[in-house]
Amino acid sequence: MGELLSVVRRVGGLLLRPVVVPFQILRGEINAVPVIALGILGALVFFAVRTLRGDRTSAVFLASFSTVWVLFNGPFEGPTLVVLSWSHGLTAADMISLAGFMIAGWRLAPVLVGR
């Protein structure tokens, strides 16, 4: 059973490598220049305010920027609030994305449920 799991992990790693490696390079570049992450955060706040004022189009952008923020918030992560594994956890900066998803969901829920 242990050998099968090892083979599955190696095959999965080989299949994901073409996607993961360029993403890791991009993440490293963005983490090296914190101004980019600040720009993402600024856009997230901008679209959050627009969404709270009633703009549904901004809610879609807010959900998108919340996803981008959680992927590239490395320079601003802060303390780990919830430990998921030895190498993964939810940080203070991740809570910004959670708030963005909640605001976008609140604005988009009536449209999505009504269909």
C-alpha positions as CSV (number, residue, x, y, z in Angstrom):
1,M,0.0,0.0,0.0
2,G,2.9,2.4,0.8
3,E,4.5,1.7,-2.5
4,L,1.3,2.4,-4.4
5,L,0.9,5.7,-2.6
6,S,4.5,6.6,-3.5
7,V,3.9,5.9,-7.2
8,V,0.7,7.9,-7.2
9,R,2.5,10.9,-5.6
10,R,5.3,10.7,-8.2
11,V,3.0,10.5,-11.1
12,G,0.9,13.3,-9.7
13,G,4.0,15.4,-9.3
14,L,5.0,14.8,-12.9
15,L,1.6,15.7,-14.2
16,L,1.4,18.9,-12.2
17,R,5.0,20.1,-12.7
18,P,4.2,22.0,-16.0
19,V,1.6,24.0,-14.1
20,V,3.3,24.4,-10.7
21,V,6.8,25.4,-11.7
22,P,5.8,28.5,-13.7
23,F,3.4,29.5,-10.9
24,Q,6.1,29.1,-8.3
25,I,8.5,31.3,-10.4
26,L,5.8,34.0,-10.8
27,R,5.1,33.8,-7.0
28,G,8.7,34.3,-6.3
29,E,8.9,37.3,-8.5
30,I,5.9,38.9,-7.0
31,N,7.1,38.2,-3.4
32,A,10.4,39.9,-4.4
33,V,8.6,43.1,-5.3
34,P,6.0,43.8,-2.5
35,V,4.7,46.8,-4.5
36,I,2.9,44.3,-6.8
37,A,1.2,42.7,-3.8
38,L,0.2,46.1,-2.5
39,G,-1.4,46.9,-5.9
40,I,-3.4,43.7,-5.7
41,L,-4.5,44.6,-2.2
42,G,-5.4,48.1,-3.3
43,A,-7.6,46.7,-6.2
44,L,-9.2,44.3,-3.7
45,V,-10.1,47.2,-1.4
46,F,-11.4,49.3,-4.3
47,F,-13.7,46.5,-5.6
48,A,-14.8,45.7,-2.0
49,V,-16.0,49.3,-1.6
50,R,-17.7,49.3,-5.0
51,T,-19.4,46.0,-4.2
52,L,-20.7,47.2,-0.8
53,R,-22.2,50.2,-2.7
54,G,-24.2,47.7,-4.8
55,D,-22.2,47.0,-8.0
56,R,-22.5,43.4,-9.0
57,T,-19.8,43.6,-11.6
58,S,-17.3,44.7,-9.0
59,A,-18.3,41.7,-6.9
60,V,-17.0,39.4,-9.7
61,F,-13.8,41.3,-9.8
62,L,-13.6,41.2,-6.0
63,A,-13.9,37.4,-6.0
64,S,-11.1,37.3,-8.6
65,F,-8.8,39.6,-6.7
66,S,-9.5,37.8,-3.5
67,T,-8.2,34.6,-5.2
68,V,-5.2,36.4,-6.5
69,W,-4.5,38.0,-3.1
70,V,-4.5,34.6,-1.3
71,L,-2.0,33.2,-3.8
72,F,0.4,36.2,-3.8
73,N,0.2,37.7,-0.3
74,G,3.5,36.3,0.8
75,P,5.2,39.5,1.8
76,F,2.3,40.4,4.1
77,E,1.3,37.0,5.6
78,G,1.6,37.8,9.3
79,P,1.0,35.2,12.0
80,T,-0.5,31.8,11.3
81,L,-4.0,31.7,12.9
82,V,-5.0,28.2,12.0
83,V,-2.5,25.4,11.3
84,L,-3.6,23.0,8.5
85,S,-0.4,21.0,8.3
86,W,3.3,21.4,9.0
87,S,3.7,23.6,5.9
88,H,0.2,25.1,5.4
89,G,-2.0,27.3,7.5
90,L,-4.3,30.3,7.4
91,T,-2.6,33.6,8.1
92,A,-3.8,37.0,9.0
93,A,-3.5,38.2,5.4
94,D,-5.6,35.3,4.2
95,M,-8.5,36.7,6.2
96,I,-8.6,39.6,3.8
97,S,-9.4,37.2,1.0
98,L,-12.0,35.5,3.2
99,A,-13.7,38.9,3.8
100,G,-13.6,39.6,0.0
101,F,-15.2,36.3,-0.8
102,M,-17.9,36.9,1.8
103,I,-18.7,40.4,0.5
104,A,-18.8,39.1,-3.1
105,G,-21.0,36.2,-2.1
106,W,-23.4,38.4,-0.3
107,R,-23.8,40.6,-3.3
108,L,-24.0,37.8,-5.9
109,A,-26.1,35.3,-3.9
110,P,-29.5,36.8,-4.9
111,V,-28.5,36.6,-8.6
112,L,-27.1,33.1,-8.4
113,V,-30.0,31.7,-6.3
114,G,-32.6,33.3,-8.4
115,R,-31.6,31.4,-11.5
